[in-house]
Amino acid sequence: MFEKIAVIGDADLIMPLKALGIRIYAPEDVHEARTFIKELEEEEIALCLVHDRFLEPLKKEIIALEKKFCPVIAGFSDYREASDMIKEKITELSIKAIGSDSLVRGKEKQ
């Protein structure tokens, strides 16, 4: 059923993932990325990682897919620090999965 993983991002960044059996989509623009997002359900993708540069422009499509069981959409960044949008998304996924954000919340300074 839903057992495939896909990644949407820049070709030079995601191409090595193809060797691991991960489906890669390297859109040249947002319009092409939108087409890939719409195909995810038909392809029976369970998890799709989306590069952060596509998260905001595809927000409407991603929200529509969140109402379904699969695919789960998560953002990723190729920089050391996650963007605010990715942090928010990971926090939402954590709360949805375990009812708390304790796994992603940093230690509080005293």
matplotlib code that plots the C-alpha trace (Angstrom):
import matplotlib.pyplot as plt

x = [0.0, 1.7, 5.4, 7.3, 9.3, 9.8, 11.8, 11.1, 14.0, 17.0, 18.6, 22.1, 21.0, 18.6, 20.1, 22.2, 19.0, 17.9, 20.6, 18.7, 15.4, 13.8, 11.8, 13.2, 11.4, 13.6, 11.2, 12.6, 9.9, 6.9, 4.4, 6.3, 6.6, 2.8, 2.3, 4.5, 2.6, -0.7, 0.7, 1.9, -1.4, -1.6, 2.0, 1.1, 3.8, 3.8, 6.4, 7.4, 10.2, 9.9, 12.7, 11.9, 12.0, 8.8, 7.0, 5.4, 4.3, 2.8, 1.2, -2.4, -1.7, 0.2, -2.6, -5.1, -2.9, -2.6, -6.3, -5.5, -3.6, -0.9, 1.3, 2.9, 4.6, 7.6, 10.0, 13.8, 16.5, 20.0, 21.3, 22.5, 19.6, 16.0, 13.8, 11.0, 8.4, 10.2, 10.4, 6.6, 5.8, 7.9, 6.3, 2.9, 3.8, 5.1, 2.0, -0.2, 1.9, 2.5, 0.3, 3.3, 6.2, 8.6, 10.7, 11.4, 11.4, 14.9, 16.1, 14.8, 17.4, 17.3]
y = [0.0, 3.2, 2.3, 4.6, 7.7, 10.7, 13.9, 17.1, 19.5, 20.6, 17.9, 18.4, 18.0, 15.0, 12.9, 10.7, 9.6, 7.8, 5.1, 4.4, 3.7, 7.0, 8.6, 12.0, 14.9, 17.8, 20.5, 23.6, 25.8, 26.0, 25.0, 21.8, 21.1, 21.6, 18.9, 16.5, 17.2, 16.4, 13.0, 11.9, 10.2, 8.3, 7.1, 5.7, 7.7, 7.4, 10.1, 13.1, 15.4, 18.9, 21.4, 24.5, 26.7, 25.0, 24.8, 28.3, 28.4, 24.9, 25.5, 25.2, 21.8, 20.5, 21.5, 19.6, 16.5, 16.8, 15.8, 12.4, 9.5, 9.5, 11.0, 12.7, 15.9, 17.2, 19.9, 19.8, 22.4, 22.0, 24.5, 23.7, 25.5, 24.7, 27.5, 28.6, 27.0, 23.6, 23.9, 24.7, 21.8, 19.3, 20.6, 20.1, 16.5, 15.7, 17.0, 15.1, 11.9, 11.9, 14.7, 16.8, 18.8, 17.6, 15.7, 18.9, 21.5, 22.5, 22.7, 25.8, 28.1, 29.0]
z = [0.0, 1.1, 1.5, -0.8, 0.1, -2.1, -2.0, -3.8, -4.1, -6.1, -8.3, -7.1, -3.5, -3.7, -6.6, -4.3, -2.5, -5.7, -4.9, -1.7, -3.6, -2.8, -5.5, -6.4, -8.0, -9.0, -10.3, -12.1, -10.7, -8.4, -11.1, -11.7, -8.0, -7.7, -10.3, -8.4, -5.1, -6.8, -8.1, -4.6, -3.7, -7.0, -6.6, -3.1, -1.4, 2.4, 3.2, 1.1, 2.1, 0.5, 0.3, 2.3, -0.8, -2.0, 1.3, 1.3, -2.4, -2.0, 1.3, 0.0, -1.6, 1.5, 3.8, 1.6, 1.8, 5.6, 5.9, 4.5, 6.1, 3.4, 2.3, 5.3, 4.1, 6.0, 5.1, 5.0, 4.6, 3.2, 5.7, 9.3, 11.0, 10.2, 9.1, 11.3, 9.0, 9.3, 13.1, 13.2, 10.9, 12.9, 16.1, 14.6, 13.5, 16.9, 18.7, 16.2, 16.7, 20.5, 21.8, 22.9, 21.5, 24.1, 21.5, 19.5, 22.2, 23.3, 26.9, 28.6, 29.9, 33.6]

ax = plt.figure().add_subplot(projection="3d")
ax.plot(x, y, z, "-o")
ax.set_aspect("equal")
plt.show()
